[in-house]
Amino acid sequence: MRRPAAALSLGQKKRRAVAAALAGRPEALFLDEPCAGLDWPGAKAMLADLARLKKSGIIVALVTHEPKLVENLVDDWLLLKQGGDFLFGPDLSDHFEEFGVRPF
């Protein structure tokens, strides 16, 4: 059944946007808060999609304020702080709070 884009749920719209971005066969996908506004089933579906993309070799870079949601996708973290301070590395969970990120 075909429906206009305006009739899609937020989760369906986000997944559609990811699919559209993948149509050009990119090497990397950059997402801003991919699970924001999604209910738990929608967030799980999005995370499963992102895990499959990562496994296929596509670089998945995303912005989130919910590190617990994406911890299984992450190889490296980049923490940014107002004023230009940043940290980059594989395990930065001890620094989340000082950078304004909700800790695990």
MITINU-256648 format. One record per residue: residue number from 0; x, y, z of N, C-alpha, C in turn; residue in one letter. Coordinates in nm, 3 decimals. Layout:
N
{NUM; {X; Y; Z}; {X; Y; Z}; {X; Y; Z}; a};
...
This chain:
104
{0; {0.084; -0.117; 0.000}; {0.000; 0.000; 0.000}; {0.089; 0.124; 0.000}; m};
{1; {0.066; 0.212; -0.093}; {0.145; 0.336; -0.102}; {0.077; 0.444; -0.020}; r};
{2; {0.161; 0.516; 0.057}; {0.110; 0.629; 0.135}; {0.199; 0.749; 0.110}; r};
{3; {0.142; 0.868; 0.118}; {0.226; 0.986; 0.103}; {0.325; 0.995; 0.219}; p};
{4; {0.440; 1.057; 0.194}; {0.544; 1.068; 0.298}; {0.491; 1.133; 0.424}; a};
{5; {0.399; 1.227; 0.411}; {0.345; 1.296; 0.528}; {0.268; 1.202; 0.620}; a};
{6; {0.221; 1.090; 0.567}; {0.144; 0.994; 0.647}; {0.232; 0.894; 0.720}; a};
{7; {0.363; 0.896; 0.694}; {0.454; 0.801; 0.759}; {0.480; 0.842; 0.903}; l};
{8; {0.509; 0.744; 0.988}; {0.548; 0.773; 1.126}; {0.688; 0.833; 1.126}; s};
{9; {0.730; 0.889; 1.239}; {0.864; 0.947; 1.248}; {0.970; 0.840; 1.221}; l};
{10; {0.953; 0.722; 1.278}; {1.049; 0.614; 1.255}; {1.057; 0.575; 1.109}; g};
{11; {0.942; 0.568; 1.043}; {0.940; 0.535; 0.900}; {1.009; 0.644; 0.819}; q};
{12; {0.987; 0.770; 0.856}; {1.052; 0.880; 0.785}; {1.203; 0.875; 0.802}; k};
{13; {1.249; 0.844; 0.923}; {1.393; 0.837; 0.946}; {1.455; 0.721; 0.868}; k};
{14; {1.390; 0.607; 0.869}; {1.442; 0.492; 0.795}; {1.440; 0.519; 0.645}; r};
{15; {1.338; 0.590; 0.599}; {1.331; 0.628; 0.457}; {1.446; 0.721; 0.421}; r};
{16; {1.478; 0.814; 0.511}; {1.588; 0.908; 0.486}; {1.721; 0.833; 0.477}; a};
{17; {1.740; 0.734; 0.564}; {1.863; 0.653; 0.559}; {1.868; 0.577; 0.428}; v};
{18; {1.757; 0.518; 0.388}; {1.752; 0.444; 0.261}; {1.784; 0.536; 0.143}; a};
{19; {1.731; 0.656; 0.146}; {1.758; 0.751; 0.037}; {1.906; 0.787; 0.035}; a};
{20; {1.966; 0.806; 0.152}; {2.109; 0.838; 0.158}; {2.193; 0.723; 0.104}; a};
{21; {2.148; 0.601; 0.125}; {2.223; 0.484; 0.081}; {2.210; 0.458; -0.069}; l};
{22; {2.113; 0.521; -0.132}; {2.093; 0.500; -0.276}; {2.216; 0.538; -0.357}; a};
{23; {2.292; 0.634; -0.308}; {2.414; 0.676; -0.378}; {2.535; 0.592; -0.344}; g};
{24; {2.516; 0.484; -0.270}; {2.624; 0.393; -0.229}; {2.741; 0.466; -0.163}; r};
{25; {2.713; 0.539; -0.054}; {2.820; 0.614; 0.013}; {2.914; 0.521; 0.090}; p};
{26; {3.033; 0.570; 0.115}; {3.127; 0.497; 0.200}; {3.102; 0.525; 0.346}; e};
{27; {3.036; 0.639; 0.374}; {3.008; 0.679; 0.512}; {2.869; 0.740; 0.520}; a};
{28; {2.809; 0.725; 0.637}; {2.678; 0.781; 0.665}; {2.690; 0.862; 0.793}; l};
{29; {2.648; 0.988; 0.789}; {2.654; 1.078; 0.904}; {2.512; 1.108; 0.949}; f};
{30; {2.483; 1.078; 1.076}; {2.348; 1.093; 1.128}; {2.346; 1.179; 1.254}; l};
{31; {2.245; 1.262; 1.266}; {2.227; 1.346; 1.383}; {2.109; 1.292; 1.464}; d};
{32; {2.136; 1.239; 1.581}; {2.034; 1.185; 1.671}; {1.938; 1.090; 1.599}; e};
{33; {1.988; 0.979; 1.545}; {1.903; 0.892; 1.466}; {1.786; 0.829; 1.543}; p};
{34; {1.794; 0.822; 1.675}; {1.687; 0.760; 1.753}; {1.598; 0.862; 1.824}; c};
{35; {1.627; 0.991; 1.809}; {1.548; 1.094; 1.875}; {1.403; 1.088; 1.830}; a};
{36; {1.312; 1.091; 1.925}; {1.170; 1.093; 1.894}; {1.110; 0.958; 1.859}; g};
{37; {1.191; 0.853; 1.862}; {1.140; 0.720; 1.827}; {1.097; 0.645; 1.953}; l};
{38; {0.993; 0.565; 1.941}; {0.957; 0.476; 2.051}; {1.060; 0.362; 2.054}; d};
{39; {1.055; 0.279; 2.157}; {1.158; 0.175; 2.171}; {1.163; 0.080; 2.052}; w};
{40; {1.049; 0.030; 2.001}; {1.058; -0.057; 1.882}; {1.122; 0.015; 1.762}; p};
{41; {1.089; 0.142; 1.743}; {1.148; 0.217; 1.633}; {1.297; 0.238; 1.651}; g};
{42; {1.338; 0.267; 1.775}; {1.481; 0.285; 1.804}; {1.557; 0.154; 1.783}; a};
{43; {1.499; 0.043; 1.828}; {1.565; -0.088; 1.808}; {1.581; -0.118; 1.660}; k};
{44; {1.479; -0.087; 1.580}; {1.487; -0.111; 1.436}; {1.597; -0.024; 1.374}; a};
{45; {1.603; 0.103; 1.414}; {1.707; 0.193; 1.361}; {1.845; 0.143; 1.398}; m};
{46; {1.863; 0.103; 1.524}; {1.994; 0.055; 1.569}; {2.033; -0.074; 1.496}; l};
{47; {1.937; -0.161; 1.472}; {1.966; -0.284; 1.398}; {2.007; -0.251; 1.254}; a};
{48; {1.939; -0.154; 1.193}; {1.976; -0.111; 1.057}; {2.119; -0.057; 1.056}; d};
{49; {2.152; 0.027; 1.155}; {2.286; 0.086; 1.160}; {2.392; -0.021; 1.184}; l};
{50; {2.362; -0.120; 1.267}; {2.457; -0.229; 1.291}; {2.483; -0.307; 1.162}; a};
{51; {2.377; -0.331; 1.084}; {2.395; -0.402; 0.956}; {2.479; -0.319; 0.858}; r};
{52; {2.455; -0.189; 0.856}; {2.535; -0.103; 0.768}; {2.682; -0.106; 0.808}; l};
{53; {2.708; -0.096; 0.938}; {2.846; -0.100; 0.986}; {2.911; -0.234; 0.949}; k};
{54; {2.838; -0.342; 0.969}; {2.892; -0.475; 0.937}; {2.922; -0.488; 0.788}; k};
{55; {2.846; -0.416; 0.705}; {2.868; -0.423; 0.560}; {2.988; -0.340; 0.515}; s};
{56; {3.046; -0.263; 0.609}; {3.164; -0.185; 0.576}; {3.141; -0.037; 0.561}; g};
{57; {3.016; 0.006; 0.574}; {2.987; 0.150; 0.567}; {3.025; 0.213; 0.700}; i};
{58; {3.094; 0.325; 0.694}; {3.130; 0.399; 0.815}; {3.004; 0.470; 0.864}; i};
{59; {2.969; 0.447; 0.989}; {2.852; 0.511; 1.049}; {2.902; 0.607; 1.156}; v};
{60; {2.881; 0.736; 1.132}; {2.917; 0.840; 1.229}; {2.788; 0.907; 1.273}; a};
{61; {2.772; 0.921; 1.404}; {2.648; 0.980; 1.449}; {2.668; 1.067; 1.571}; l};
{62; {2.575; 1.159; 1.588}; {2.570; 1.248; 1.703}; {2.459; 1.195; 1.793}; v};
{63; {2.488; 1.188; 1.923}; {2.385; 1.143; 2.017}; {2.410; 1.200; 2.155}; t};
{64; {2.303; 1.215; 2.230}; {2.312; 1.248; 2.371}; {2.275; 1.125; 2.454}; h};
{65; {2.259; 1.013; 2.388}; {2.221; 0.887; 2.452}; {2.325; 0.780; 2.420}; e};
{66; {2.444; 0.789; 2.479}; {2.550; 0.694; 2.443}; {2.515; 0.549; 2.474}; p};
{67; {2.430; 0.525; 2.571}; {2.393; 0.388; 2.605}; {2.325; 0.319; 2.486}; k};
{68; {2.248; 0.396; 2.411}; {2.178; 0.338; 2.296}; {2.274; 0.288; 2.188}; l};
{69; {2.386; 0.355; 2.170}; {2.473; 0.325; 2.058}; {2.605; 0.258; 2.098}; v};
{70; {2.622; 0.228; 2.226}; {2.752; 0.176; 2.271}; {2.797; 0.051; 2.197}; e};
{71; {2.705; -0.031; 2.150}; {2.743; -0.153; 2.078}; {2.784; -0.125; 1.933}; n};
{72; {2.757; -0.005; 1.884}; {2.796; 0.033; 1.748}; {2.931; 0.103; 1.743}; l};
{73; {2.977; 0.151; 1.857}; {3.088; 0.245; 1.861}; {3.224; 0.176; 1.864}; v};
{74; {3.312; 0.221; 1.775}; {3.453; 0.182; 1.781}; {3.531; 0.291; 1.854}; d};
{75; {3.499; 0.417; 1.823}; {3.565; 0.532; 1.885}; {3.461; 0.638; 1.916}; d};
{76; {3.487; 0.714; 2.022}; {3.404; 0.826; 2.062}; {3.477; 0.956; 2.031}; w};
{77; {3.402; 1.057; 1.997}; {3.453; 1.193; 1.987}; {3.362; 1.277; 2.076}; l};
{78; {3.416; 1.327; 2.186}; {3.341; 1.412; 2.277}; {3.380; 1.556; 2.252}; l};
{79; {3.279; 1.641; 2.234}; {3.302; 1.782; 2.207}; {3.242; 1.865; 2.320}; l};
{80; {3.310; 1.973; 2.352}; {3.266; 2.061; 2.459}; {3.272; 2.205; 2.409}; k};
{81; {3.176; 2.286; 2.453}; {3.179; 2.426; 2.415}; {3.313; 2.486; 2.455}; q};
{82; {3.369; 2.566; 2.369}; {3.500; 2.624; 2.394}; {3.610; 2.554; 2.318}; g};
{83; {3.576; 2.444; 2.249}; {3.674; 2.379; 2.166}; {3.742; 2.256; 2.225}; g};
{84; {3.717; 2.227; 2.352}; {3.778; 2.108; 2.411}; {3.718; 1.982; 2.346}; d};
{85; {3.800; 1.881; 2.329}; {3.750; 1.754; 2.276}; {3.837; 1.639; 2.324}; f};
{86; {3.780; 1.521; 2.319}; {3.852; 1.397; 2.346}; {3.813; 1.298; 2.237}; l};
{87; {3.908; 1.214; 2.195}; {3.881; 1.112; 2.094}; {3.947; 0.983; 2.140}; f};
{88; {3.873; 0.874; 2.132}; {3.931; 0.745; 2.167}; {3.825; 0.638; 2.183}; g};
{89; {3.868; 0.515; 2.208}; {3.776; 0.402; 2.213}; {3.694; 0.392; 2.341}; p};
{90; {3.746; 0.436; 2.455}; {3.671; 0.422; 2.580}; {3.680; 0.552; 2.658}; d};
{91; {3.581; 0.636; 2.641}; {3.581; 0.766; 2.707}; {3.466; 0.781; 2.806}; l};
{92; {3.404; 0.670; 2.845}; {3.286; 0.678; 2.930}; {3.313; 0.748; 3.063}; s};
{93; {3.436; 0.744; 3.112}; {3.470; 0.814; 3.236}; {3.465; 0.966; 3.220}; d};
{94; {3.460; 1.015; 3.097}; {3.462; 1.159; 3.070}; {3.326; 1.214; 3.023}; h};
{95; {3.227; 1.127; 3.012}; {3.098; 1.171; 2.959}; {3.040; 1.289; 3.036}; f};
{96; {3.033; 1.278; 3.167}; {2.968; 1.384; 3.245}; {3.039; 1.519; 3.230}; e};
{97; {3.171; 1.520; 3.230}; {3.241; 1.647; 3.217}; {3.217; 1.712; 3.081}; e};
{98; {3.175; 1.631; 2.982}; {3.144; 1.684; 2.849}; {2.994; 1.700; 2.827}; f};
{99; {2.917; 1.687; 2.935}; {2.773; 1.709; 2.927}; {2.694; 1.597; 2.865}; g};
{100; {2.751; 1.476; 2.865}; {2.684; 1.360; 2.808}; {2.636; 1.271; 2.922}; v};
{101; {2.512; 1.223; 2.912}; {2.457; 1.135; 3.015}; {2.544; 1.010; 3.025}; r};
{102; {2.594; 0.978; 3.145}; {2.678; 0.860; 3.159}; {2.597; 0.731; 3.146}; p};
{103; {2.667; 0.621; 3.123}; {2.602; 0.491; 3.117}; {2.537; 0.464; 3.249}; f};
